[in-house]
Amino acid sequence: MLNAVSESMRGLSQVFHRRFRDTNYPDIFDLTMPQCRIVLFLAEGPTHMTRIASSLGIALPSATGVVDRLVERSLVHRTEDPDDRRHVICSLTKLGLDMATSLYETDVEILNSLLAPLTAEELGVILEGMKLLLRSAVEQGDPIKALPSDATSTHP
């Protein structure tokens, strides 16, 4: 069963990637996947370069190179950590924040286009599954900012 769920998620991910390429946000596609990941990561707030690298599972020099390109494009701003000048804090610029918003909005548009033809009953099944996934994430320690009010309930 777990394999079937994983394969379904993989298929859905492919649909999102394919539709994402066909959106009305051409500026987004000037970004590489690592750049998109860093922009979305920094949308959660400023952080150290080392945390970016470790959270995204890439080497520090790789993260630095990707951030360099985002700085050149005025999407990311770097500052010295006032508590430790050896460390750099990265944050999104206004343009970077706009890019992150566009990325999120595109995801929502794609999801809405997939959900629109479904019946209320089918949407209810998907909602229950999403609540279960969110509950599992919370139980595993993931910080989730926006939860439906009953997503952490113990019954599906």
Beta strands, then each sheet from edge to edge (+ up, - down):
strand 1: 47-48
strand 2: 76-81
strand 3: 84-92
sheet 1: 1+ 3- 2+
end
